[in-house]
Every structure is written in C-alpha cells, then in structure tokens.
Amino acid sequence: MAEKDNAEYKTALLEMAGELAANPLIKPVIDQIIYDFIRSPECRKAFGEYAKRKITDKLGL
C-alpha cells in the first residue's frame, strides 16, 4: 500500500470511528467499556506503564 493510500485509509478509519462513537446507541457501550477499563487495577497499571514507555521514547531517555 502506498504511503498516500495508507494515510487516506487511516483518515477514513478515524472518521468512521468518530461516527460510531457519536452514535447514541453505541456511545453508552463505549462509555461502559472505558469506565470498566479505568476501574480495573490491572488495566490501570498496564496503561501507566505504556504511557511511561511512550513518554520516555518520545523524550529519547
């Protein structure tokens, strides 16, 4: 896939995700999944480690 096609594909996916998230039937499900994710200690720890790794990678540490 060419780089331009790849960018167009990503843009289309993001637009579709935004439309799905705005759907009043799907939004409550997404909200519940996010709430459950945030409340889970394992997920919180994993996300914290991921965020720390991304920040250190960006800073080059």
TAZIQUI-V535565 format. One record per run of one state. SS is the DSSP state (A for helix, B for strand, O for the rest). FROM is the first residue (numbers start at 1). TO is the last residue. If there is no record, write none. Layout:
ss:SS from:FROM to:TO
ss:SS from:FROM to:TO
This chain:
ss:O from:1 to:2
ss:A from:3 to:22
ss:O from:23 to:26
ss:A from:27 to:39
ss:O from:40 to:40
ss:A from:41 to:59
ss:O from:60 to:61
